[in-house]
Amino acid sequence: YIMDNTNFYCVIMAGGSGTRFWPLSRTSRPKQFLDVADTGKTFIRHTFERFRKIVPEENILVVTGNRYRDIVMEQIPELKAENLLLEPYSRNTAPCIAYATYTLLKRNPEAQVVVTPSDHLIQDEELFVETIRRIFGYIEGNDVLMTLGVVPTRPDTNYGYIQAVGGRAAYRNNDPMPVKTFTEKPDKELAEVFISTGEFFWNSGIFIWKASTIKEEMEKYLPEVTGLFKGWETVFGTPLESEFIARTYTDCANISVDYGVMEKTSRAWICPVNFGWSDFGTWESLYNYIPEKDGNRNAFNTERTLTENTRDSLVI
């Protein structure tokens, strides 16, 4: 059974400034455009190639800041010009998703969308592809806002957590289930409690939904954002679009889709995933990602290093 994927789209959010990876990551070239993990490709290139296996190449959109236009086109030369959405200012994920959603609805009212950050590493790509396809199949018949919940391996305080309805049994079942609570990055003690209950997942920041479903929920819970896009139907895809977006973003609040919609909606669902996921948010996450440590728990991504009285460190 080959799925018809003409209605499948991917939106890559690549507007972050990567400040926590300073000094490697700079405003002029943030981490999504770097090869921090030493894989031979930049994060955004990996992301593009990963999703090209799931959705048609011409259905992949990238949302980023004006200033990164040239870097994106240099790293993803296959990207069609109209699939590069440029934000005049960084306003977090809710405005970014609103912009992408209205763009897609204008092109295809039946659009089903996977929304993803641009700076994740996935270890088991085959399982990842299979998982996303399976969820697309689920979304077709269910108007829910699906988020991928990563089965946690440690009480990490750098991630947000999601609690699923149905507790431990649901956790083992591996099927989509409704969300009970979202928690922003917890402190160490709370993270340990979360892990011990066996009901919590890491919030991957990857979402899958119908464009029409997220539109409804955003208009319901974030009218202060969606109201600024009023008139998109006639403006998008015309020469007036960039001026319209400049005006919209000037007045737009800085708000995440998690806080603005996912924590309020009754349609939030979660699908447990286990394909080896790393979100490179911090130097610490890179340290955790590098498996080989020396006797003093130092991690290196260098050719040759000589250390003395050095422990628990990342050397690059």
Phi and psi restraints in degrees (value plus and minus 20) as a CYANA .aco file:
   2 ILE   PHI    -116.3   -76.3
   2 ILE   PSI     102.1   142.1
   3 MET   PHI     -90.1   -50.1
   3 MET   PSI     117.2   157.2
   4 ASP   PHI     -96.8   -56.8
   4 ASP   PSI      93.8   133.8
   5 ASN   PHI    -126.1   -86.1
   5 ASN   PSI      -1.8    38.2
   6 THR   PHI     -85.3   -45.3
   6 THR   PSI     -43.7    -3.7
   7 ASN   PHI    -113.1   -73.1
   7 ASN   PSI     -17.5    22.5
   8 PHE   PHI    -108.5   -68.5
   8 PHE   PSI     113.1   153.1
   9 TYR   PHI    -151.0  -111.0
   9 TYR   PSI     138.6   178.6
  10 CYS   PHI    -149.8  -109.8
  10 CYS   PSI     113.7   153.7
  11 VAL   PHI    -135.4   -95.4
  11 VAL   PSI      97.4   137.4
  12 ILE   PHI    -118.5   -78.5
  12 ILE   PSI      98.3   138.3
  13 MET   PHI    -109.2   -69.2
  13 MET   PSI      93.3   133.3
  14 ALA   PHI    -149.1  -109.1
  14 ALA   PSI      15.0    55.0
  15 GLY   PHI    -116.8   -76.8
  15 GLY   PSI     -22.7    17.3
  16 GLY   PHI     -86.3   -46.3
  16 GLY   PSI     133.8   173.8
  17 SER   PHI    -119.2   -79.2
  17 SER   PSI     -21.2    18.8
  18 GLY   PHI      36.3    76.3
  18 GLY   PSI      16.4    56.4
  19 THR   PHI     -82.5   -42.5
  19 THR   PSI     -49.3    -9.3
  20 ARG   PHI     -95.7   -55.7
  20 ARG   PSI     -26.4    13.6
  21 PHE   PHI    -124.4   -84.4
  21 PHE   PSI      -2.3    37.7
  22 TRP   PHI     -83.5   -43.5
  22 TRP   PSI     124.2   164.2
  23 PRO   PHI    -114.1   -74.1
  23 PRO   PSI     -19.1    20.9
  24 LEU   PHI     -88.4   -48.4
  24 LEU   PSI     -64.5   -24.5
  25 SER   PHI    -109.3   -69.3
  25 SER   PSI     105.6   145.6
  26 ARG   PHI    -140.1  -100.1
  26 ARG   PSI     139.9   179.9
  27 THR   PHI     -74.5   -34.5
  27 THR   PSI     -55.8   -15.8
  28 SER   PHI     -93.0   -53.0
  28 SER   PSI     -45.1    -5.1
  29 ARG   PHI    -170.3  -130.3
  29 ARG   PSI      61.4   101.4
  30 PRO   PHI     -88.3   -48.3
  30 PRO   PSI     153.7   193.7
  31 LYS   PHI     -83.2   -43.2
  31 LYS   PSI     -46.5    -6.5
  32 GLN   PHI     -83.5   -43.5
  32 GLN   PSI     -38.5     1.5
  33 PHE   PHI    -121.6   -81.6
  33 PHE   PSI      -7.6    32.4
  34 LEU   PHI    -135.7   -95.7
  34 LEU   PSI     145.1   185.1
  35 ASP   PHI    -128.1   -88.1
  35 ASP   PSI      50.0    90.0
  36 VAL   PHI     -83.9   -43.9
  36 VAL   PSI     -57.1   -17.1
  37 ALA   PHI    -106.8   -66.8
  37 ALA   PSI     -16.7    23.3
  38 ASP   PHI      42.3    82.3
  38 ASP   PSI      28.8    68.8
  39 THR   PHI    -122.8   -82.8
  39 THR   PSI     -29.2    10.8
  40 GLY   PHI      77.6   117.6
  40 GLY   PSI     -27.5    12.5
  41 LYS   PHI    -159.3  -119.3
  41 LYS   PSI     132.8   172.8
  42 THR   PHI     -95.1   -55.1
  42 THR   PSI     142.0   182.0
  43 PHE   PHI     -74.9   -34.9
  43 PHE   PSI     -68.3   -28.3
  44 ILE   PHI     -87.4   -47.4
  44 ILE   PSI     -53.1   -13.1
  45 ARG   PHI     -86.2   -46.2
  45 ARG   PSI     -65.2   -25.2
  46 HIS   PHI     -75.7   -35.7
  46 HIS   PSI     -66.3   -26.3
  47 THR   PHI     -81.7   -41.7
  47 THR   PSI     -66.1   -26.1
  48 PHE   PHI     -79.3   -39.3
  48 PHE   PSI     -67.1   -27.1
  49 GLU   PHI     -87.2   -47.2
  49 GLU   PSI     -53.6   -13.6
  50 ARG   PHI     -85.4   -45.4
  50 ARG   PSI     -66.2   -26.2
  51 PHE   PHI    -100.3   -60.3
  51 PHE   PSI     -37.7     2.3
  52 ARG   PHI     -84.5   -44.5
  52 ARG   PSI     -40.7    -0.7
  53 LYS   PHI     -98.6   -58.6
  53 LYS   PSI     -31.8     8.2
  54 ILE   PHI    -132.7   -92.7
  54 ILE   PSI     -63.2   -23.2
  55 VAL   PHI    -138.5   -98.5
  55 VAL   PSI     134.7   174.7
  56 PRO   PHI     -78.5   -38.5
  56 PRO   PSI     122.2   162.2
  57 GLU   PHI     -73.1   -33.1
  57 GLU   PSI     -58.7   -18.7
  58 GLU   PHI     -94.2   -54.2
  58 GLU   PSI     -23.7    16.3
  59 ASN   PHI    -122.2   -82.2
  59 ASN   PSI      -8.0    32.0
  60 ILE   PHI    -118.5   -78.5
  60 ILE   PSI     104.8   144.8
  61 LEU   PHI    -132.1   -92.1
  61 LEU   PSI     127.3   167.3
  62 VAL   PHI    -141.1  -101.1
  62 VAL   PSI     109.6   149.6
  63 VAL   PHI    -129.3   -89.3
  63 VAL   PSI     104.6   144.6
  64 THR   PHI    -172.1  -132.1
  64 THR   PSI     157.0   197.0
  65 GLY   PHI     -97.2   -57.2
  65 GLY   PSI     130.9   170.9
  66 ASN   PHI     -63.7   -23.7
  66 ASN   PSI     -64.5   -24.5
  67 ARG   PHI     -88.9   -48.9
  67 ARG   PSI     -34.4     5.6
  68 TYR   PHI    -121.4   -81.4
  68 TYR   PSI     -11.6    28.4
  69 ARG   PHI     -72.0   -32.0
  69 ARG   PSI     -70.7   -30.7
  70 ASP   PHI     -88.4   -48.4
  70 ASP   PSI     -57.9   -17.9
  71 ILE   PHI     -83.8   -43.8
  71 ILE   PSI     -62.2   -22.2
  72 VAL   PHI     -82.2   -42.2
  72 VAL   PSI     -66.8   -26.8
  73 MET   PHI     -85.9   -45.9
  73 MET   PSI     -50.4   -10.4
  74 GLU   PHI     -91.1   -51.1
  74 GLU   PSI     -59.2   -19.2
  75 GLN   PHI    -106.3   -66.3
  75 GLN   PSI     -44.9    -4.9
  76 ILE   PHI    -148.1  -108.1
  76 ILE   PSI      52.5    92.5
  77 PRO   PHI     -81.9   -41.9
  77 PRO   PSI     -40.8    -0.8
  78 GLU   PHI     -91.8   -51.8
  78 GLU   PSI     -37.4     2.6
  79 LEU   PHI     -85.0   -45.0
  79 LEU   PSI     108.9   148.9
  80 LYS   PHI     -92.3   -52.3
  80 LYS   PSI     122.5   162.5
  81 ALA   PHI     -74.0   -34.0
  81 ALA   PSI     -60.9   -20.9
  82 GLU   PHI     -94.1   -54.1
  82 GLU   PSI     -26.6    13.4
  83 ASN   PHI    -116.8   -76.8
  83 ASN   PSI     -13.8    26.2
  84 LEU   PHI    -125.7   -85.7
  84 LEU   PSI      88.2   128.2
  85 LEU   PHI    -117.6   -77.6
  85 LEU   PSI     102.2   142.2
  86 LEU   PHI    -124.6   -84.6
  86 LEU   PSI     106.9   146.9
  87 GLU   PHI    -117.8   -77.8
  87 GLU   PSI     112.3   152.3
  88 PRO   PHI     -90.6   -50.6
  88 PRO   PSI     -49.9    -9.9
  89 TYR   PHI    -158.6  -118.6
  89 TYR   PSI     136.6   176.6
  90 SER   PHI    -104.9   -64.9
  90 SER   PSI      99.5   139.5
  91 ARG   PHI    -146.7  -106.7
  91 ARG   PSI       5.5    45.5
  92 ASN   PHI      52.9    92.9
  92 ASN   PSI    -191.3  -151.3
  93 THR   PHI    -101.0   -61.0
  93 THR   PSI     -46.1    -6.1
  94 ALA   PHI     -85.9   -45.9
  94 ALA   PSI     -71.9   -31.9
  95 PRO   PHI     -81.0   -41.0
  95 PRO   PSI     -58.3   -18.3
  96 CYS   PHI     -79.5   -39.5
  96 CYS   PSI     -65.4   -25.4
  97 ILE   PHI     -91.1   -51.1
  97 ILE   PSI     -55.2   -15.2
  98 ALA   PHI     -82.0   -42.0
  98 ALA   PSI     -66.7   -26.7
  99 TYR   PHI     -77.8   -37.8
  99 TYR   PSI     -69.5   -29.5
 100 ALA   PHI     -85.4   -45.4
 100 ALA   PSI     -59.4   -19.4
 101 THR   PHI     -84.6   -44.6
 101 THR   PSI     -67.4   -27.4
 102 TYR   PHI     -85.2   -45.2
 102 TYR   PSI     -56.3   -16.3
 103 THR   PHI     -79.7   -39.7
 103 THR   PSI     -65.7   -25.7
 104 LEU   PHI     -90.8   -50.8
 104 LEU   PSI     -58.5   -18.5
 105 LEU   PHI     -83.4   -43.4
 105 LEU   PSI     -53.4   -13.4
 106 LYS   PHI     -85.6   -45.6
 106 LYS   PSI     -56.5   -16.5
 107 ARG   PHI    -103.3   -63.3
 107 ARG   PSI     -57.8   -17.8
 108 ASN   PHI    -176.6  -136.6
 108 ASN   PSI      80.3   120.3
 109 PRO   PHI     -80.2   -40.2
 109 PRO   PSI     -37.9     2.1
 110 GLU   PHI    -111.6   -71.6
 110 GLU   PSI     -14.2    25.8
 111 ALA   PHI     -76.4   -36.4
 111 ALA   PSI     113.0   153.0
 112 GLN   PHI    -132.0   -92.0
 112 GLN   PSI     114.0   154.0
 113 VAL   PHI    -148.5  -108.5
 113 VAL   PSI     116.6   156.6
 114 VAL   PHI    -126.1   -86.1
 114 VAL   PSI     107.3   147.3
 115 VAL   PHI    -129.8   -89.8
 115 VAL   PSI     108.7   148.7
 116 THR   PHI    -160.0  -120.0
 116 THR   PSI     124.4   164.4
 117 PRO   PHI     -85.5   -45.5
 117 PRO   PSI     145.4   185.4
 118 SER   PHI    -120.4   -80.4
 118 SER   PSI     -17.9    22.1
 119 ASP   PHI    -147.9  -107.9
 119 ASP   PSI      18.9    58.9
 120 HIS   PHI    -125.6   -85.6
 120 HIS   PSI     135.3   175.3
 121 LEU   PHI    -133.7   -93.7
 121 LEU   PSI     116.6   156.6
 122 ILE   PHI    -139.1   -99.1
 122 ILE   PSI     109.1   149.1
 123 GLN   PHI    -102.8   -62.8
 123 GLN   PSI     -68.5   -28.5
 124 ASP   PHI    -120.1   -80.1
 124 ASP   PSI      68.2   108.2
 125 GLU   PHI     -84.2   -44.2
 125 GLU   PSI     -57.3   -17.3
 126 GLU   PHI     -81.5   -41.5
 126 GLU   PSI     -66.4   -26.4
 127 LEU   PHI     -84.6   -44.6
 127 LEU   PSI     -57.3   -17.3
 128 PHE   PHI     -80.0   -40.0
 128 PHE   PSI     -70.1   -30.1
 129 VAL   PHI     -79.7   -39.7
 129 VAL   PSI     -65.2   -25.2
 130 GLU   PHI     -82.6   -42.6
 130 GLU   PSI     -60.7   -20.7
 131 THR   PHI     -84.3   -44.3
 131 THR   PSI     -67.2   -27.2
 132 ILE   PHI     -83.6   -43.6
 132 ILE   PSI     -61.4   -21.4
 133 ARG   PHI     -80.6   -40.6
 133 ARG   PSI     -62.9   -22.9
 134 ARG   PHI     -81.6   -41.6
 134 ARG   PSI     -61.3   -21.3
 135 ILE   PHI     -91.0   -51.0
 135 ILE   PSI     -55.6   -15.6
 136 PHE   PHI     -76.8   -36.8
 136 PHE   PSI     -61.8   -21.8
 137 GLY   PHI     -80.7   -40.7
 137 GLY   PSI     -59.0   -19.0
 138 TYR   PHI     -89.5   -49.5
 138 TYR   PSI     -60.9   -20.9
 139 ILE   PHI     -83.8   -43.8
 139 ILE   PSI     -53.3   -13.3
 140 GLU   PHI     -72.8   -32.8
 140 GLU   PSI     -60.5   -20.5
 141 GLY   PHI    -121.3   -81.3
 141 GLY   PSI     -20.3    19.7
 142 ASN   PHI    -155.9  -115.9
 142 ASN   PSI     104.6   144.6
 143 ASP   PHI    -105.2   -65.2
 143 ASP   PSI      44.4    84.4
 144 VAL   PHI    -135.8   -95.8
 144 VAL   PSI     142.6   182.6
 145 LEU   PHI    -121.0   -81.0
 145 LEU   PSI      82.6   122.6
 146 MET   PHI    -110.8   -70.8
 146 MET   PSI     115.6   155.6
 147 THR   PHI    -143.2  -103.2
 147 THR   PSI     128.1   168.1
 148 LEU   PHI    -108.7   -68.7
 148 LEU   PSI     106.9   146.9
 149 GLY   PHI    -128.0   -88.0
 149 GLY   PSI     100.1   140.1
 150 VAL   PHI    -105.5   -65.5
 150 VAL   PSI     108.8   148.8
 151 VAL   PHI     -83.6   -43.6
 151 VAL   PSI      98.7   138.7
 152 PRO   PHI     -95.0   -55.0
 152 PRO   PSI     127.5   167.5
 153 THR   PHI    -130.5   -90.5
 153 THR   PSI     -28.3    11.7
 154 ARG   PHI    -183.3  -143.3
 154 ARG   PSI     138.8   178.8
 155 PRO   PHI     -96.9   -56.9
 155 PRO   PSI      52.4    92.4
 156 ASP   PHI    -100.8   -60.8
 156 ASP   PSI     111.8   151.8
 157 THR   PHI    -114.2   -74.2
 157 THR   PSI     -17.4    22.6
 158 ASN   PHI    -109.5   -69.5
 158 ASN   PSI     -25.9    14.1
 159 TYR   PHI    -134.0   -94.0
 159 TYR   PSI     134.3   174.3
 160 GLY   PHI    -101.0   -61.0
 160 GLY   PSI     138.6   178.6
 161 TYR   PHI    -142.7  -102.7
 161 TYR   PSI     128.4   168.4
 162 ILE   PHI    -146.1  -106.1
 162 ILE   PSI     111.8   151.8
 163 GLN   PHI    -122.2   -82.2
 163 GLN   PSI     113.6   153.6
 164 ALA   PHI    -117.5   -77.5
 164 ALA   PSI     131.5   171.5
 165 VAL   PHI     -91.9   -51.9
 165 VAL   PSI     117.2   157.2
 166 GLY   PHI      84.3   124.3
 166 GLY   PSI     -23.4    16.6
 167 GLY   PHI      36.2    76.2
 167 GLY   PSI    -164.1  -124.1
 168 ARG   PHI     -83.7   -43.7
 168 ARG   PSI     -56.7   -16.7
 169 ALA   PHI     -82.0   -42.0
 169 ALA   PSI     -64.8   -24.8
 170 ALA   PHI     -83.5   -43.5
 170 ALA   PSI     -55.6   -15.6
 171 TYR   PHI     -80.5   -40.5
 171 TYR   PSI     -60.0   -20.0
 172 ARG   PHI     -97.9   -57.9
 172 ARG   PSI     -46.2    -6.2
 173 ASN   PHI     -88.5   -48.5
 173 ASN   PSI     -49.1    -9.1
 174 ASN   PHI      49.9    89.9
 174 ASN   PSI      -8.4    31.6
 175 ASP   PHI    -119.2   -79.2
 175 ASP   PSI     139.0   179.0
 176 PRO   PHI     -79.8   -39.8
 176 PRO   PSI     125.2   165.2
 177 MET   PHI    -171.6  -131.6
 177 MET   PSI     139.5   179.5
 178 PRO   PHI     -88.0   -48.0
 178 PRO   PSI     133.1   173.1
 179 VAL   PHI    -106.4   -66.4
 179 VAL   PSI     120.2   160.2
 180 LYS   PHI    -116.5   -76.5
 180 LYS   PSI     -74.0   -34.0
 181 THR   PHI    -164.1  -124.1
 181 THR   PSI     132.6   172.6
 182 PHE   PHI    -131.2   -91.2
 182 PHE   PSI     119.0   159.0
 183 THR   PHI    -149.6  -109.6
 183 THR   PSI     110.5   150.5
 184 GLU   PHI     -86.5   -46.5
 184 GLU   PSI     158.9   198.9
 185 LYS   PHI     -71.8   -31.8
 185 LYS   PSI      97.1   137.1
 186 PRO   PHI    -105.5   -65.5
 186 PRO   PSI     149.7   189.7
 187 ASP   PHI    -101.0   -61.0
 187 ASP   PSI     154.5   194.5
 188 LYS   PHI     -77.6   -37.6
 188 LYS   PSI     -65.0   -25.0
 189 GLU   PHI     -83.7   -43.7
 189 GLU   PSI     -64.7   -24.7
 190 LEU   PHI     -85.1   -45.1
 190 LEU   PSI     -60.9   -20.9
 191 ALA   PHI     -79.7   -39.7
 191 ALA   PSI     -58.3   -18.3
 192 GLU   PHI     -87.4   -47.4
 192 GLU   PSI     -57.7   -17.7
 193 VAL   PHI     -82.7   -42.7
 193 VAL   PSI     -66.6   -26.6
 194 PHE   PHI     -74.7   -34.7
 194 PHE   PSI     -67.4   -27.4
 195 ILE   PHI     -84.5   -44.5
 195 ILE   PSI     -61.7   -21.7
 196 SER   PHI     -88.8   -48.8
 196 SER   PSI     -46.6    -6.6
 197 THR   PHI     -94.1   -54.1
 197 THR   PSI     -44.9    -4.9
 198 GLY   PHI      51.4    91.4
 198 GLY   PSI      -2.1    37.9
 199 GLU   PHI    -133.3   -93.3
 199 GLU   PSI     -19.3    20.7
 200 PHE   PHI    -133.7   -93.7
 200 PHE   PSI     129.9   169.9
 201 PHE   PHI    -146.2  -106.2
 201 PHE   PSI     135.2   175.2
 202 TRP   PHI     -92.7   -52.7
 202 TRP   PSI     119.9   159.9
 203 ASN   PHI    -102.1   -62.1
 203 ASN   PSI      90.4   130.4
 204 SER   PHI     -97.2   -57.2
 204 SER   PSI     -39.6     0.4
 205 GLY   PHI      56.4    96.4
 205 GLY   PSI      -9.2    30.8
 206 ILE   PHI    -124.1   -84.1
 206 ILE   PSI     107.2   147.2
 207 PHE   PHI    -142.8  -102.8
 207 PHE   PSI     129.6   169.6
 208 ILE   PHI    -155.8  -115.8
 208 ILE   PSI     110.5   150.5
 209 TRP   PHI    -183.8  -143.8
 209 TRP   PSI     148.6   188.6
 210 LYS   PHI     -97.9   -57.9
 210 LYS   PSI     122.5   162.5
 211 ALA   PHI     -77.5   -37.5
 211 ALA   PSI     -58.1   -18.1
 212 SER   PHI     -86.3   -46.3
 212 SER   PSI     -52.8   -12.8
 213 THR   PHI     -91.3   -51.3
 213 THR   PSI     -66.2   -26.2
 214 ILE   PHI     -88.6   -48.6
 214 ILE   PSI     -52.6   -12.6
 215 LYS   PHI     -78.9   -38.9
 215 LYS   PSI     -70.3   -30.3
 216 GLU   PHI     -77.4   -37.4
 216 GLU   PSI     -67.5   -27.5
 217 GLU   PHI     -90.7   -50.7
 217 GLU   PSI     -55.4   -15.4
 218 MET   PHI     -87.4   -47.4
 218 MET   PSI     -61.1   -21.1
 219 GLU   PHI     -87.7   -47.7
 219 GLU   PSI     -47.0    -7.0
 220 LYS   PHI     -98.0   -58.0
 220 LYS   PSI     -64.7   -24.7
 221 TYR   PHI    -122.5   -82.5
 221 TYR   PSI     -37.6     2.4
 222 LEU   PHI    -149.6  -109.6
 222 LEU   PSI      32.2    72.2
 223 PRO   PHI     -81.1   -41.1
 223 PRO   PSI     -44.4    -4.4
 224 GLU   PHI     -89.8   -49.8
 224 GLU   PSI     -40.4    -0.4
 225 VAL   PHI    -112.9   -72.9
 225 VAL   PSI     -73.6   -33.6
 226 THR   PHI     -85.0   -45.0
 226 THR   PSI     -49.5    -9.5
 227 GLY   PHI     -79.6   -39.6
 227 GLY   PSI     -50.7   -10.7
 228 LEU   PHI     -93.1   -53.1
 228 LEU   PSI     -36.0     4.0
 229 PHE   PHI    -113.0   -73.0
 229 PHE   PSI     -14.6    25.4
 230 LYS   PHI     -73.5   -33.5
 230 LYS   PSI     109.3   149.3
 231 GLY   PHI      77.9   117.9
 231 GLY   PSI     -16.5    23.5
 232 TRP   PHI     -76.8   -36.8
 232 TRP   PSI     -54.4   -14.4
 233 GLU   PHI     -77.0   -37.0
 233 GLU   PSI     -59.7   -19.7
 234 THR   PHI    -108.2   -68.2
 234 THR   PSI     -45.1    -5.1
 235 VAL   PHI    -110.2   -70.2
 235 VAL   PSI     -59.3   -19.3
 236 PHE   PHI     -83.7   -43.7
 236 PHE   PSI     119.5   159.5
 237 GLY   PHI      61.3   101.3
 237 GLY   PSI     -12.1    27.9
 238 THR   PHI    -139.0   -99.0
 238 THR   PSI     149.8   189.8
 239 PRO   PHI     -82.8   -42.8
 239 PRO   PSI     -33.1     6.9
 240 LEU   PHI    -102.4   -62.4
 240 LEU   PSI     -28.9    11.1
 241 GLU   PHI     -79.5   -39.5
 241 GLU   PSI     -66.1   -26.1
 242 SER   PHI     -86.9   -46.9
 242 SER   PSI     -56.3   -16.3
 243 GLU   PHI     -86.6   -46.6
 243 GLU   PSI     -61.0   -21.0
 244 PHE   PHI     -80.2   -40.2
 244 PHE   PSI     -64.8   -24.8
 245 ILE   PHI     -88.0   -48.0
 245 ILE   PSI     -58.5   -18.5
 246 ALA   PHI     -79.5   -39.5
 246 ALA   PSI     -62.6   -22.6
 247 ARG   PHI     -88.4   -48.4
 247 ARG   PSI     -64.8   -24.8
 248 THR   PHI     -79.2   -39.2
 248 THR   PSI     -68.4   -28.4
 249 TYR   PHI     -89.7   -49.7
 249 TYR   PSI     -48.4    -8.4
 250 THR   PHI     -79.8   -39.8
 250 THR   PSI     -59.3   -19.3
 251 ASP   PHI    -114.2   -74.2
 251 ASP   PSI     -24.4    15.6
 252 CYS   PHI    -102.1   -62.1
 252 CYS   PSI     119.1   159.1
 253 ALA   PHI     -92.2   -52.2
 253 ALA   PSI     134.4   174.4
 254 ASN   PHI    -108.6   -68.6
 254 ASN   PSI      81.4   121.4
 255 ILE   PHI    -166.5  -126.5
 255 ILE   PSI     120.6   160.6
 256 SER   PHI    -107.9   -67.9
 256 SER   PSI     134.4   174.4
 257 VAL   PHI     -89.5   -49.5
 257 VAL   PSI     -49.0    -9.0
 258 ASP   PHI     -81.7   -41.7
 258 ASP   PSI     -72.8   -32.8
 259 TYR   PHI     -89.6   -49.6
 259 TYR   PSI     -62.9   -22.9
 260 GLY   PHI     -94.5   -54.5
 260 GLY   PSI     -55.2   -15.2
 261 VAL   PHI    -144.6  -104.6
 261 VAL   PSI     -74.6   -34.6
 262 MET   PHI     -81.0   -41.0
 262 MET   PSI     -54.8   -14.8
 263 GLU   PHI     -96.5   -56.5
 263 GLU   PSI     -32.5     7.5
 264 LYS   PHI    -129.8   -89.8
 264 LYS   PSI     -51.1   -11.1
 265 THR   PHI     -90.6   -50.6
 265 THR   PSI     133.3   173.3
 266 SER   PHI    -111.6   -71.6
 266 SER   PSI     -19.0    21.0
 267 ARG   PHI    -122.7   -82.7
 267 ARG   PSI      -8.4    31.6
 268 ALA   PHI     -95.4   -55.4
 268 ALA   PSI     104.9   144.9
 269 TRP   PHI    -145.8  -105.8
 269 TRP   PSI     142.4   182.4
 270 ILE   PHI    -154.6  -114.6
 270 ILE   PSI     122.6   162.6
 271 CYS   PHI    -140.2  -100.2
 271 CYS   PSI     100.8   140.8
 272 PRO   PHI     -87.3   -47.3
 272 PRO   PSI     115.7   155.7
 273 VAL   PHI    -152.2  -112.2
 273 VAL   PSI     135.4   175.4
 274 ASN   PHI    -166.6  -126.6
 274 ASN   PSI      31.6    71.6
 275 PHE   PHI    -124.4   -84.4
 275 PHE   PSI       0.7    40.7
 276 GLY   PHI      51.8    91.8
 276 GLY   PSI      64.9   104.9
 277 TRP   PHI    -136.9   -96.9
 277 TRP   PSI     115.0   155.0
 278 SER   PHI    -152.7  -112.7
 278 SER   PSI     110.2   150.2
 279 ASP   PHI    -124.4   -84.4
 279 ASP   PSI      94.4   134.4
 280 PHE   PHI    -103.6   -63.6
 280 PHE   PSI      59.3    99.3
 281 GLY   PHI    -110.5   -70.5
 281 GLY   PSI     -47.2    -7.2
 282 THR   PHI    -163.8  -123.8
 282 THR   PSI     145.8   185.8
 283 TRP   PHI     -79.3   -39.3
 283 TRP   PSI     -55.7   -15.7
 284 GLU   PHI     -80.4   -40.4
 284 GLU   PSI     -58.0   -18.0
 285 SER   PHI     -88.0   -48.0
 285 SER   PSI     -51.9   -11.9
 286 LEU   PHI     -89.0   -49.0
 286 LEU   PSI     -59.8   -19.8
 287 TYR   PHI     -78.6   -38.6
 287 TYR   PSI     -65.5   -25.5
 288 ASN   PHI     -86.5   -46.5
 288 ASN   PSI     -49.3    -9.3
 289 TYR   PHI     -94.4   -54.4
 289 TYR   PSI     -54.1   -14.1
 290 ILE   PHI     -96.3   -56.3
 290 ILE   PSI      90.7   130.7
 291 PRO   PHI     -92.3   -52.3
 291 PRO   PSI     -54.1   -14.1
 292 GLU   PHI    -102.5   -62.5
 292 GLU   PSI      97.1   137.1
 293 LYS   PHI    -138.3   -98.3
 293 LYS   PSI     132.3   172.3
 294 ASP   PHI    -104.5   -64.5
 294 ASP   PSI    -193.7  -153.7
 295 GLY   PHI     -81.4   -41.4
 295 GLY   PSI     -41.9    -1.9
 296 ASN   PHI    -121.1   -81.1
 296 ASN   PSI       1.2    41.2
 297 ARG   PHI      39.0    79.0
 297 ARG   PSI      14.1    54.1
 298 ASN   PHI    -111.8   -71.8
 298 ASN   PSI     122.0   162.0
 299 ALA   PHI    -133.3   -93.3
 299 ALA   PSI     120.1   160.1
 300 PHE   PHI    -147.5  -107.5
 300 PHE   PSI     117.0   157.0
 301 ASN   PHI    -142.7  -102.7
 301 ASN   PSI      44.5    84.5
 302 THR   PHI    -151.2  -111.2
 302 THR   PSI     143.1   183.1
 303 GLU   PHI     -91.3   -51.3
 303 GLU   PSI     -78.9   -38.9
 304 ARG   PHI    -157.1  -117.1
 304 ARG   PSI     112.0   152.0
 305 THR   PHI    -157.8  -117.8
 305 THR   PSI     118.8   158.8
 306 LEU   PHI    -136.1   -96.1
 306 LEU   PSI     103.4   143.4
 307 THR   PHI    -142.1  -102.1
 307 THR   PSI     131.9   171.9
 308 GLU   PHI    -160.9  -120.9
 308 GLU   PSI     110.6   150.6
 309 ASN   PHI      31.6    71.6
 309 ASN   PSI      23.1    63.1
 310 THR   PHI    -143.2  -103.2
 310 THR   PSI     106.7   146.7
 311 ARG   PHI    -160.8  -120.8
 311 ARG   PSI     138.4   178.4
 312 ASP   PHI      31.9    71.9
 312 ASP   PSI      20.2    60.2
 313 SER   PHI    -142.7  -102.7
 313 SER   PSI     135.4   175.4
 314 LEU   PHI    -127.9   -87.9
 314 LEU   PSI     102.4   142.4
 315 VAL   PHI    -135.4   -95.4
 315 VAL   PSI     102.6   142.6
